Structures are given as structure tokens and as C-alpha cells.
Amino acid sequence: MIDQRIQTAIEKIKSLKAEREELKKRVLSLEEIIKTKNQEIENLLSERDLIKRQIEELLKELDLESHE
């Protein structure tokens, strides 16, 4: 009877350890995805700022031309 409880506990521990390892892998995978997405966001923000500056420059040029 006590042997059965010990065996059950050992099996549960093995199962929990395996589950923990799988969850660790999943966390690492998700962290990598987040890192990639954050980099993509940074790139898009930089691109947006560049386009905004280009548009502002074009508008200044148009404004200068309209006053000539």
C-alpha cells in the first residue's frame, strides 16, 4: 500500500517535470517571437518617422514654390 503511494508519487513527479520542461520550451519560443515582433515594431516606427520627415520636406518645398 505504501509502495503503491510512493510509486504513484514518483510517476506524478516525473510527469510534472516533463510538463515543466515543455512549458520552459514554450516560454522560450514565445519570448523569441516577442523579441522578433518588437524588432519589427521598431523597424516600422523608424520607417514611419523617415516617411514623415520626407513628407514634411516635400510640403516645405511645395510651400516655398507656391510663394515664389
LUMDRENSE-255080 format. One line per 8 residues: their letters; for each residue x negated, y, z negated of N, C-alpha, C, CB. Coordinates in nm, 4 decimals. Glycine has a CB too. Example, Ala and Ser with C-alpha at 12.3 -4.5 7.8 and 13.67 -1.06 7.14 Angstrom:
BEGIN
AS	-1.3190/-0.5690/-0.7800/-1.2300/-0.4500/-0.7800/-1.3200/-0.3300/-0.7800/-1.1308/-0.4473/-0.9046 | -1.2850/-0.2250/-0.7080/-1.3670/-0.1060/-0.7140/-1.2900/0.0030/-0.7870/-1.4084/-0.0598/-0.5725
! end
This chain:
BEGIN
MIDQRIQT	-0.0829/-0.1197/0.0000/0.0000/0.0000/0.0000/-0.0875/0.1263/0.0000/0.0944/-0.0003/-0.1220 | -0.1831/0.1327/-0.0896/-0.2721/0.2491/-0.0910/-0.3610/0.2499/0.0324/-0.3582/0.2503/-0.2184 | -0.3974/0.1286/0.0786/-0.4773/0.1183/0.2007/-0.4002/0.1750/0.3201/-0.5168/-0.0288/0.2274 | -0.2714/0.1486/0.3240/-0.1878/0.1998/0.4324/-0.1813/0.3520/0.4276/-0.0463/0.1402/0.4244 | -0.1689/0.4097/0.3081/-0.1651/0.5557/0.2933/-0.2976/0.6177/0.3386/-0.1352/0.5946/0.1463 | -0.4058/0.5540/0.3005/-0.5379/0.6037/0.3403/-0.5506/0.5984/0.4923/-0.6512/0.5207/0.2730 | -0.5108/0.4873/0.5509/-0.5182/0.4718/0.6954/-0.4315/0.5760/0.7676/-0.4749/0.3307/0.7352 | -0.3137/0.5988/0.7140/-0.2240/0.6995/0.7725/-0.2868/0.8382/0.7627/-0.0860/0.6980/0.7015
AIEKIKSL	-0.3465/0.8676/0.6482/-0.4119/0.9974/0.6290/-0.5291/1.0137/0.7266/-0.4614/1.0121/0.4830 | -0.6061/0.9102/0.7444/-0.7199/0.9146/0.8371/-0.6715/0.9398/0.9797/-0.8008/0.7828/0.8306 | -0.5674/0.8724/1.0195/-0.5130/0.8911/1.1544/-0.4604/1.0335/1.1728/-0.4007/0.7892/1.1818 | -0.3951/1.0847/1.0698/-0.3422/1.2217/1.0764/-0.4568/1.3214/1.0878/-0.2554/1.2535/0.9517 | -0.5626/1.3000/1.0122/-0.6802/1.3887/1.0175/-0.7416/1.3855/1.1573/-0.7861/1.3470/0.9110 | -0.7569/1.2665/1.2139/-0.8121/1.2539/1.3496/-0.7249/1.3294/1.4494/-0.8236/1.1049/1.3907 | -0.5958/1.3125/1.4354/-0.5017/1.3780/1.5249/-0.5116/1.5306/1.5122/-0.3586/1.3309/1.4951 | -0.5194/1.5792/1.3897/-0.5280/1.7238/1.3668/-0.6597/1.7803/1.4192/-0.5134/1.7551/1.2175
KAEREELK	-0.7681/1.7055/1.4042/-0.8978/1.7509/1.4555/-0.8945/1.7610/1.6079/-1.0106/1.6552/1.4108 | -0.8354/1.6628/1.6721/-0.8242/1.6644/1.8180/-0.7378/1.7825/1.8632/-0.7645/1.5310/1.8696 | -0.6297/1.8041/1.7935/-0.5410/1.9158/1.8264/-0.6140/2.0487/1.8081/-0.4137/1.9120/1.7389 | -0.6909/2.0594/1.7017/-0.7678/2.1815/1.6748/-0.8679/2.2079/1.7885/-0.8424/2.1699/1.5388 | -0.9338/2.1047/1.8337/-1.0307/2.1196/1.9429/-0.9617/2.1664/2.0709/-1.1043/1.9866/1.9680 | -0.8471/2.1100/2.1000/-0.7721/2.1522/2.2179/-0.7291/2.2988/2.2055/-0.6491/2.0620/2.2380 | -0.6861/2.3372/2.0863/-0.6450/2.4760/2.0649/-0.7640/2.5707/2.0774/-0.5792/2.4917/1.9271 | -0.8801/2.5294/2.0295/-1.0004/2.6119/2.0436/-1.0327/2.6338/2.1911/-1.1204/2.5463/1.9718
KRVLSLEE	-1.0227/2.5266/2.2700/-1.0479/2.5385/2.4138/-0.9487/2.6332/2.4785/-1.0410/2.4014/2.4813 | -0.8245/2.6213/2.4386/-0.7196/2.7080/2.4952/-0.7451/2.8539/2.4587/-0.5796/2.6644/2.4451 | -0.7849/2.8783/2.3336/-0.8152/3.0147/2.2897/-0.9303/3.0719/2.3717/-0.8500/3.0173/2.1391 | -1.0361/2.9940/2.3908/-1.1492/3.0403/2.4701/-1.1069/3.0719/2.6132/-1.2603/2.9358/2.4700 | -1.0245/2.9876/2.6694/-0.9747/3.0098/2.8044/-0.8926/3.1386/2.8120/-0.8906/2.8904/2.8503 | -0.8043/3.1575/2.7165/-0.7209/3.2777/2.7150/-0.8041/3.4032/2.6907/-0.6126/3.2655/2.6081 | -0.9064/3.3929/2.6060/-0.9947/3.5069/2.5821/-1.0677/3.5454/2.7104/-1.0960/3.4747/2.4704 | -1.1078/3.4470/2.7875/-1.1754/3.4732/2.9148/-1.0798/3.5409/3.0129/-1.2303/3.3420/2.9753
IIKTKNQE	-0.9550/3.4951/3.0151/-0.8542/3.5576/3.1016/-0.8317/3.7025/3.0610/-0.7212/3.4797/3.0958 | -0.8226/3.7270/2.9322/-0.8035/3.8639/2.8820/-0.9219/3.9519/2.9208/-0.7853/3.8639/2.7282 | -1.0414/3.8984/2.9055/-1.1617/3.9732/2.9420/-1.1593/4.0107/3.0903/-1.2880/3.8910/2.9098 | -1.1225/3.9164/3.1740/-1.1145/3.9408/3.3181/-1.0083/4.0454/3.3493/-1.0840/3.8105/3.3932 | -0.8926/4.0328/3.2873/-0.7836/4.1278/3.3121/-0.8213/4.2673/3.2646/-0.6548/4.0816/3.2424 | -0.8890/4.2768/3.1501/-0.9328/4.4070/3.1004/-1.0304/4.4720/3.1983/-0.9980/4.3927/2.9618 | -1.1193/4.3922/3.2562/-1.2123/4.4447/3.3552/-1.1378/4.4922/3.4788/-1.3159/4.3389/3.3932 | -1.0379/4.4162/3.5204/-0.9569/4.4569/3.6355/-0.8862/4.5895/3.6076/-0.8536/4.3478/3.6701
IENLLSER	-0.8346/4.6033/3.4872/-0.7667/4.7280/3.4484/-0.8651/4.8445/3.4530/-0.7047/4.7154/3.3063 | -0.9849/4.8243/3.3987/-1.0868/4.9294/3.4011/-1.1210/4.9694/3.5437/-1.2129/4.8833/3.3282 | -1.1342/4.8697/3.6301/-1.1652/4.8988/3.7706/-1.0535/4.9783/3.8364/-1.1892/4.7690/3.8482 | -0.9292/4.9398/3.8088/-0.8156/5.0112/3.8668/-0.8062/5.1545/3.8146/-0.6860/4.9365/3.8371 | -0.8348/5.1733/3.6872/-0.8322/5.3083/3.6301/-0.9409/5.3953/3.6926/-0.8501/5.3027/3.4770 | -1.0566/5.3375/3.7127/-1.1659/5.4116/3.7767/-1.1285/5.4486/3.9195/-1.2961/5.3288/3.7756 | -1.0709/5.3534/3.9896/-1.0279/5.3782/4.1272/-0.9205/5.4863/4.1314/-0.9755/5.2487/4.1917 | -0.8288/5.4807/4.0378/-0.7227/5.5821/4.0311/-0.7826/5.7213/4.0094/-0.6227/5.5488/3.9175
DLIKRQIE	-0.8803/5.7298/3.9182/-0.9438/5.8588/3.8910/-1.0177/5.9115/4.0141/-1.0409/5.8462/3.7729 | -1.0843/5.8234/4.0848/-1.1547/5.8629/4.2063/-1.0563/5.9160/4.3107/-1.2344/5.7441/4.2633 | -0.9461/5.8445/4.3304/-0.8446/5.8872/4.4275/-0.7836/6.0205/4.3851/-0.7339/5.7798/4.4420 | -0.7598/6.0353/4.2571/-0.7035/6.1605/4.2055/-0.7974/6.2770/4.2356/-0.6777/6.1503/4.0531 | -0.9267/6.2576/4.2130/-1.0238/6.3647/4.2415/-1.0287/6.3966/4.3909/-1.1642/6.3247/4.1918 | -1.0216/6.2915/4.4721/-1.0235/6.3136/4.6169/-0.9009/6.3925/4.6624/-1.0302/6.1797/4.6913 | -0.7867/6.3591/4.6074/-0.6631/6.4308/4.6426/-0.6722/6.5759/4.5964/-0.5389/6.3616/4.5793 | -0.7244/6.5981/4.4769/-0.7391/6.7349/4.4263/-0.8319/6.8163/4.5165/-0.7932/6.7334/4.2818
ELLKELDL	-0.9388/6.7548/4.5618/-1.0311/6.8238/4.6523/-0.9631/6.8577/4.7852/-1.1559/6.7374/4.6775 | -0.8871/6.7623/4.8373/-0.8150/6.7883/4.9623/-0.7127/6.9003/4.9453/-0.7453/6.6607/5.0110 | -0.6462/6.9009/4.8328/-0.5480/7.0074/4.8073/-0.6169/7.1436/4.7965/-0.4685/6.9779/4.6780 | -0.7336/7.1473/4.7348/-0.8092/7.2724/4.7265/-0.8488/7.3203/4.8653/-0.9343/7.2545/4.6390 | -0.8941/7.2266/4.9478/-0.9321/7.2621/5.0849/-0.8122/7.3162/5.1622/-0.9914/7.1401/5.1577 | -0.6985/7.2498/5.1466/-0.5775/7.2966/5.2144/-0.5364/7.4351/5.1650/-0.4627/7.1972/5.1931 | -0.5489/7.4559/5.0367/-0.5129/7.5849/4.9794/-0.6070/7.6938/5.0315/-0.5171/7.5788/4.8251 | -0.7344/7.6626/5.0399/-0.8305/7.7595/5.0927/-0.8009/7.7914/5.2384/-0.9735/7.7066/5.0786
ESHE	-0.7678/7.6896/5.3150/-0.7386/7.7107/5.4563/-0.6113/7.7923/5.4763/-0.7260/7.5772/5.5275 | -0.5169/7.7739/5.3867/-0.3916/7.8483/5.4010/-0.4074/7.9944/5.3658/-0.2845/7.7873/5.3145 | -0.5120/8.0291/5.2907/-0.5348/8.1697/5.2536/-0.6257/8.2411/5.3527/-0.5954/8.1781/5.1140 | -0.6736/8.1707/5.4492/-0.7623/8.2350/5.5481/-0.6867/8.3055/5.6553/-0.8531/8.1345/5.6112
! end
